[in-house]
């Protein structure tokens, strides 16, 4: 069984900040490549386009870093009860489906909250100083730009820092959307030199470092314990043994047949069982997905309506195409299709519930469900299934 990947953190930094530095170094490599080709007097293309690409890369590096700091820090605040939370963090809106998933033990807070943050903020760009301030405000109460200006060398003011950043972003947009043409000069492409690009990259790193220093380190994540039979909480978790007993008692029903086959699939794929804390038997089932334990489906053996929920939302947040392929496969079977109460674009962002009694009524329905799970675990299985 693969080991959980370990992330190495630099002293006084975060994985997100280290990644940003690597992305900025890549922008510097583009500049160095341009200089080399310029010395060779390459005429097949405009070498200055490498400098323009480096400019866009540098701005994108900061944008991506702000996103990651927002997701990482907000997730840490959500999962660490003892941490002091910024005022604006408490105004982040979350859907009831997220709370239900956490309360019933079918998903970890950090996982589902991070997925929600991506759906809420992922489409935004954090490049303009106002947008950066907006993102940081959810994870820090610091007065951002005045404090950053103080952190930088003498002569900087909040306005001067923001003005230069605005100019850099405007040039980035002109490169990306207008091929760097100056409409006030008859549409001629603006000149760009390696030195000004290097200065811009260095300045962006200096500002990012100042931002990082003024907002301080994030609270450490409280990693949830996903061992079987977890006890000692205010409400004891259901163990695998107790759930097996419940399933065995109804093994001659369609509900029991479906539950047994689903649990057998989990065992065959070395999935981890995490009992829920609800009044009736429940559990989340964690498979190895992309090198990490992730909850793929959850089991609720309630007396009135036993169901499983298929945890599509976290998959959609990381791989929308895969989530849509899973829904398309579900729709090939009438019983499963009937359980999807919304259009595909909505379903992929939810946790659709499927009644175990209906799931176990036919071998074909169960087979389709297991094929969908296989598609999530091994996307290439889609081709194997279609070949059968």
Buried (B, 14 or more C-beta within 10 A) or exposed (E): EEEEEEEEEEEEBBEBBBBBBEBBEEBBEBBEBBBEBBEEEEEEEEBBBBBBBBBBBBBBBBBBBBBBBBBBBBBBBBBBEEBEBBEBBEEBEBBEBBEBBBBBBBBBBBBBBBBBBBEEBEEBBBBBBEBBBBBBBBBBBBEBBBBBBBBBEEEBEBEEBBEBBBEBBEBBBBBBEEEBBEEEEEEEBBEBEBEEBBEBBEBBBBBBBBBBEBBEEBBEBBEBEBEBBBEEEEEEBBBBEBBBEBBEEBEEBBBBBBBBBBBEBBEEBEBBBBBBBBEEBBBBBBBBBEEEBBBBBBBBBEEEEBBBBBBBBBBBBBBEEBBBBBBEBBBEBEBBEEBBEEEBEEBBBBBBBBBBBBBBBBEEBBEBBBBBBBBBBEBEBBEEBEEE
